[in-house]
């Protein structure tokens, strides 16, 4: 799976990454910005995500959302965007013959969005409905509740979508100020992957993005993590299934230990032969879904498991999950080389399968550039996963899986906190 990439920095500081995939007839152009919900404040919480919605709503040259959609549909292209805590991305995938149009449209959106007041008012309704959708989808909502438990009343703990009362009051000027604080050329990476010619792509990016200005951008507030006892967050909701997330604080994205946690997450809850899937679902039938994820941010990280449990057997489900974590924290996991290797192969297989299209490749390289400040190729990443030893996995679990660092978020109809508080122990 050898992929060669080229990295170039334009005079204005904008970074350009190209990944040729010679057998491809398509190309994905992706603009990644180091701007996400952790850069927000109480008055504009949700604006990163709101701006992503507004980007496709028209520019000076292409005044309406319809104008942009007709152009991209007219070449068989697909366009979308995404917002996370630490970055925002905009992308267009099209036949490679129409790559120039993709870059033209993306640069136009970034530099000349109309941010029409009438459109802003209309879109508020759309975003509020999106927030309602998440509210009514507990398996999705738990992914907001868990960070809220970890990071509290800070931008990292707030909902990426924002709060309805804030969304209702956002003005055009708020967007202008936000763009003016983060959308600097040197805070932007343009990634193009697919059946491309690198030199030609670099010329096009210079043409369309080369005039963007660089300025001093807003910095994020560093997290202060000082958890001293287990934490519990219960969201009262009458649901047929109980949704939960349970986990621990780990390391940042620049810490080499992150590879150990990827392997550990794979052992615990990666795939249908993982420990949690087999114990919670297969052996006991307590859950429909269960899985484990390792997430890393610029200054923090967490490893956590999520599950949708039978309402009548929720305590049993939590106990079984805790038991698996406890085995690792006490050095009684009985991990074997065979299980370790299976977890590594699962991870590596997912990396390979995940990079079978140009969009995923652009995302992989863009993310590394914007957050990690250095690019680790898929080959390098897999080599690091391969190097993880049994001793490292066991040492990391003992160090980070501590009762005082335990976090449990639950969505369900449970007025009694104590029944769960007493489960928060090893």
N, C-alpha and C positions, 0 to 999 in steps of 0.2 A: 504493500500500500504506500509506495514511495511517492511523496508529494513535495515538489520544490516550490518554495514561495519566494517572492522578492519584496523587500521592504524599502520604501523610499520616503523621504520627508521633503515636502515642498518648502519653498522659501518662507511661506507664511506659517510654517509649523505643522500643517495638516499632514497626517501620516497616510501613506498609501500602501496597501498590501495586495499583491496579486498572486493568485494560485491557479496556474494553468492546469486544466484537466482535459488533455488532448482529445479524448474520444467523445467529448460532450458537444452537443449542438446548442446547448443553452448556456446562459450565464446569469449569475445572481450578483447584483450590485447592492451592497449594504453599507449604510452610513451608521456608524456607532458613535454615540456622544457620551462623554463622561458626565451625564446628567441623569439623575433618577430621584426617587422620592426621599432619599436621605439628605438631599440638598434643600429640602423644603422647610417652611416654617408653619406656625399655627394658622397664619392668615392665608397661605396659599397651598395647604396640603391637598394633593391631588392634581396639581397643575402640570406635573411632568406627564402624567397619563392623559390629561385633558389636551395638552399641546399635541401629543401624538395623534389624537383624534382630529385636531384642527389642521394638521399638516396637509391632509388630503382634501381640504375644503376649498381650495382655490388660491391662485397667486395672481399677481398683476397681469402676467401674460396668459394665464389659463384661469379665468375668473371664477369658475364654479367647480364643485366636486365632480359634476357630470363631465366637464371638459377633460379633467385628468383621467377619469375612468374610461371615457371613450377612446382616448389616446392609447392607454395601456391595453384595454380589451382589444383594440384594433390590431395589435401585433401579437395577440394570444398571450399576453403577459399576466403576471399575478403580482399584486402589491399588498403590502401589509406593514405593520409596525408593532413594536412591543416596548413595554416599560417595566423596568425592574427597580430595585432599591438603588443600584449604583450605576445604571446605564440605561440609555434609550436607543432603540434602533429603528431604522426605516429601510425597507428593502423592496426591490423590484426584480423579479425573475422573468426572463424573456428569452426568445431565440437569440443567439449571440449576434445575429445580424442587426438586431435592434438595440444593442447595448448602449449606443450613444443616446438614444431617446431616454433610456432608463436613467443615465447619469444626468442628462439635461433636466428631467423632471425632478429627480431627487435634489439636485443643487438649487433648482428654482424654489422648491418647497422650503428648503432650509434658509434661503436668503430673502425670499420675496413673498412669504405667506401673507395673504390679505388680512387674516384674523378679523373677518367681517363681524361686526357687532350682532347682526341679526342671526348669523350662523352660530355664533357663540351661545346666544340665548337658546337656540333650537337644540344645540348639542348638549346643553345642560340636562335636558330631559332624557336624552339617550344615555348619558353617563349615570344618571340616577337610576335608570332602569337596569343598567349593567350592575350597579352596586346591589340592587334588589335581587338580581339573579344570583349573585354570589351569596347573598344573605340566605336565600332559599335553597342553596346547594351546600349542605354541611360538609361534604367531602372536599369541597373547594374552600369553604370558609375556615376550616381548621388550619389551613396553610397561612391564614392571616392571624389567627388566634395565638398560634405558637410563638411567632416573633414578638407579638405584643407582650407575652409572658416573659420572654427573654430580655427584651430591650425596653420595655415599659413605655413611659410617656416621652419618647424621643422620636425623631424622624424615622429611625430604624424600626421602631415598634409600631408606627402608625400604618394604617392600611394604604397600600400603593394607590388604590382608586380614590382615596380621599374621603372626606366626610361630607354628607349631603349639604349641611348648612354652609360649609365653606364653598363647595362647588356652586351653590346658588348665587354666591356673592362675587365670584371671580369676574374681573373686568378685562377689557382689551389691554389696558395698561399693565395689568398683572402679567400678561403673556409677554409683552414687550420687555418689561423689566427682567423677567425670568430668562428669556433668550439672551438679553444683554448681560446676564451674570454668568452664563455657562456655555453658550453656543459659540465659543471661540475656536478659531481654526486649529489651534494647537491642542484642543480638547476633543478633536474629532478624528476618527479613522475611517477612511473609505476602503472597503474590502471588495474585491471582485474575484469571483471564482467561476470556473467553467471553461468552455472551449475558446480561450482568449489568446491574444497576442499581447504580451506584457508591455512592450514598448508603446504600442498603439493605445492601450488602456491608460498608461501613465500620461500620455499626451492629452487624452480626453479629460482626465481628471484635472490636469493642470488648466485646461481650457475652461472647465465648468466650476471648479472650486478654488482656483488659484488666486482669485481676488478677495476671498474671504479674509476678514481682519482677525488678528490675534490680540487678545487682551488678558489682563489678570483675572482669573476666574474665582468664583466663590469656592471656599474650602468646606469640606464636611466637618462636623463636630465629631471628634474621636469618642468612641464608646468607653464608658467606664464600667467595667464588669467587676462587681464585688459581691457576688452571691455567697451567702453564708449558710443558707438552709434550703431544703427542698421547697419548690414553688408550685402552686396549683392555680389554674384559671378555669373556671366552669362558666360556660355560656349557656344560660337557661333557654332551652328550646325543646318543644315537644316533637321528637323525631322517632321514627320507627326503628332507626339504627343509631347506635351511639358512635360518635366519631371522636377519635383521640389522637394526640401526638405526644410522644414521650421521648425525652432526650437530654443531652448534656452539652455544655459549652466546650468547644475544641479550639482550633487554631485558625489563623488568617490564611488568606489565599497565597501569600508569599512564603509561608512556612512549608518546608519540605515534608513535614509530618503529615501534610494533607493527603499524601499518597497512601499512607498507612491507614488513614480513616476511610478512604475510598474502599480499600480492601476489607476493612472491618465491617463497613456498611454492607458490602456484598455478602460477607459471611452471614451476617445477621438477617438481612432482609432483601437480598438481591435475587429475584427469581423464585421459581416454584420449588426448588430443592433447598432453599435457604433455611436456616434454623427456625426463624419465626414463622415462615409460611408453613413449614412442616409441623411445628408444635401447636400453633394457634388455629390454623385452618384444617390441615389434613388430619391430625391426630384427634383434635377435640371439637372441630366444627364450630368454633366460637366466633369466627369472623368471615366475612366475604373477601375483603381485601386486607392485606397487611404487607408493609414494605419498609425499607430503611434507606435513608438518604444522608449523604454528607454534604454540607453546604459551607462554602468559605467566602467571607467578605474581605474587604481591604484591611480590616483591623479586628476581625472576630470570626468565629466559625461555630458550627453546631453539627452534631450527629444525632438524628432523631428517627423514630419509627412512627408510622401512622397506621391506623387500623379502623375498620368499621365493624363494630362488635354487636353481638346479640344483646338487646336491652336487658334481658333477664339474667345474663351471665357476664355482665360487664366486669365485676370484680375478678372473676376467674380469668378473664382475658388479660386484665392488667397484671395480675399475679404472674401469669405465664411469661408475659413480656419482661417483667421485672426480673424474673428468675434467670432468663437468658442473659440479661445485662449483668446480673449479680455474679453469675458463673465467671464471666470475663473479669469483673472487678476483683474477684477473690483468687484469680489464678486457677480456677477449677473448670475451665472451659473444655479441657481435653481436645484442644485443636490438633488436627493431624496435618501432615504435609499434603495429603490427598485433598482434604477439605480446603486448605489454603490455596492450592493450585486450581481447584474448581472455581473458587471465588475470583481468582485472578483471570482465568479464562473467560468467565462470565463478563467481567468488566471489559476486557480487551475485545471480546466479541461484540459488545455493545458499541464500543468506540468505532470499530470497523464498519458495523452495520449502519451506525449513525452518520457515517461520512460518505454515504453512497449517493448523495445529491449535492449540487453546488450550493444550495442554501445552507445546508448543515456545515459544509466546509467553510463558507464565509463566516458563519456564526462562530465556529471553533477558533478561527484565527483572529477575528475581530475582538472576541472576548478576551483572549490572551493579551492582545495589544493594549486594550483599554484598561484592564484591571491589573494584569500581572506585570506590566512594564517590560516583560520579555516573552518572546514567543517560544513555547514548547511545542514541537511538532507532534503529530500523533505517534510517530515512531519513538520519540524521546519519552513521551508520556507512558507508552506501553512498556518501555524499558525500565522506567522507574517503578511501575506497578510490579513488574517481574522481580525486581530487586528486593521488594518488601519481604522481610523474614518473619517467621513465627514468633521469634523473641520480640521483634518490634511491635507486632500486633498486640501481644500480651502485655508488654510494658505500657503501651499507649492506653489500653483499656484500664489497667490498674491506676494509671495517673489521672485519667479524666473521668472515668465512671465512678464518681463518688456520690454518696448519699446527699451531701451538702450541695451538690451541683445539679441535682435532679430537677427536671421540669416536666409537668404534666398539664396539658390543655385538653379540655373535654367539651363537647357539644352534646347536650342531652337535658332531659327534664329531671334535674337532681338538686332540690333545694338544700339537701343535707351535705355540707362540705366535709364533715368529719369522716364519713364513710370512705372517702377517698384519701383524706389526709393520712389516715392510718395505713394506707397501702404504700405511701411514699418512703419505703425503707428497704434496705437490703438485708 
